[in-house]
Amino acid sequence: MFETESYQNILDRMLDRIPDTIDKREGSIIYDALAPAAAELAQMYIELAAGYDLAFADTADGEFLSRRTAEFGVNRMIATPARRQGLFFGANQQPLDLPLESRFSIGELTYRVINQLTTGVYTLECEIAGEIGNQLFGDLLPIDHVPGLVRAELADVLVPGQDEETDEALRQRYYEVVNEPAFGGNVADYKHKLKALNGVGAVKVFPTWQGGGTVKCTVISSNWTTPTPPFINEIQAQIDPETNQGQGTGLAPIGHRVTIAAVESITVNIETKLTLEAGLTLSQIQQEVEEVIEQYLNEQRQSWAEQEQLIIRVAQIDAHLLSITGVVDVEATTVNGLADNLMLAEEEIPVLGTVSIYE
């Protein structure tokens, strides 16, 4: 590693080169002449150290990390807009058709109609890229006049929007590409190709799952939820279109018949008994209890691809509950009615259901 030099060390070395017969005390002519040069050299060492760090993937950041990973074909994923399902109704709650490119607002966001799914059901795209487009649900207000429109609703997330890839996420993907070479449809090849698609968070690959030449890829969305059927269909079309499977018309190699599947969501209902500090009530901490349990389940979903199967542990739930200010003790915690850990299948992820707490 590149070592920096302090101003004082540099100045001391410079003064050591001056004969002792010359006055080198602070304030002397030679001292005052050398001090500014030593300061500049110290600054140069600092800048050299910073530049040295930017040359390596483990210490680079921002643009320099992007340039480093791009040398190996790993490009930073840009922010992408959310695609949502829009429901539109006319008089008497009848589904209503409307023109493409119509624009609607909710909060401070604007969504644009890009294609029709069925009568009165359309795909909307957020005009602001990023995860912000995944968050709001409810009534939409038309920006453009739509004849006959009575009600518009922003519904399911079809393809989750995602923010620009972070440095750590890019670095991790770079290491995966370098350390797990992808070639000719091996497992690493499928992982790299799928994780590079917008909206895909992680993937598990099952080779020869129905005999030679067949591959199953189970994916989870980038917002760590179960992908919607339209999103799965979109991924299928990019990897190996169902109308021409095995012919190499997608990203899959010739001869590979690939099936894209979504992870299955398993509802997790929690019941627990809490001992609280004096003066605190259950209603005051209900929301925080739900938040810490949701945080734990989200951590599990994010680790899904690296584990053979997820296990929702009662002890971990208790530990998260004990981290809440005001909770003194936790007991009798059950998961889906049982006091045992919940073991999920290989292609299952947990989603929070009900949380019941009592004293």
Buried (B, 14 or more C-beta within 10 A) or exposed (E): EEEBBEBEBBBEEBBEEBEEEEEBEEEBEBBEEBBEEBEEBBEEBEEBBEEBBBEEBEBBEEEBBBEBBEEEEBEBBEBBBBBBBBBBBBEEEEEBBBEEEBBBBBEEBBBBBBEBEEEBBBBBBBEBBBBBBBBBEEEBEBEEEBEEBEEBBBBEBBBBBBBEBEBEBBBEBBBBBEEEEBEEBBBBBBBBBBBBBBBBBBBBBBBEEEEEBBBBBBBBBBBBBBBBEBBBBBBBBBBBBEEEBBBEEBBBBEEBBBBBBBBEBBEBBBBBBBEBEEEBEEEEBEEBBBBBBBEBBBEBBBEBBEEEEBEBBBEBBBEBBEEBEBBEEBEEBBBBEEEEEBEBEEBBBBBBEEBEBEE
